[in-house]
């Protein structure tokens, strides 16, 4: 049972995804029977995020490939997520990522965001280059979905039991990632 007082729950939620409306919507449905119940409600509340909410959340995400500044829970999540890549120390990939980040920021006027956990730097660079060719609306939808997926993984790591519950939540997030979003497929067909 996840039965934190509302302020503590909201604090955990905002560390996972800094969107006030989302944290309020999820907190309003507490308490939760388990992590899976929390993740189900959190996913629904984050699907979709509005453009304003995406901007709100993005203001707290570091540039991919750079060390997060500060010591809060959100920064700790980012450090772990970005450090998990086996090729995180590859200088050539770091240079390609820095160049891609600059091109992305010029193109979309925000930092590039991707769920880093479970991805190599090479995969991240490849996805960055693919997404540079997308239209603004498609890219915004993808960023919203990435923010949601990052939040769900963060909630899983915070609240799931070490064994089966975590595996179930991970499978849920991964199966959602495996399904192409209609807008992504349409954009890829146009690219």
Secondary structure, 3 states (H helix, E strand, C coil): CECCCHHHHHHHHHHHCCCHHHHHHHHCCCCECCHHHHHHHHHHHCCCCCHHHHHHHHCCCCCCCCCCCCCCHHHHHHHHHHHCCCCCCCHHHHHHHHHHHHHHHHHHCCCCCCCCCCCCHHHHHHHHHHHCCCCHHHHHHHHHHHHHHHHHHHHHHHHCCCCHHHHHHHHHHHHHHHCCCHHHHHHHHHC
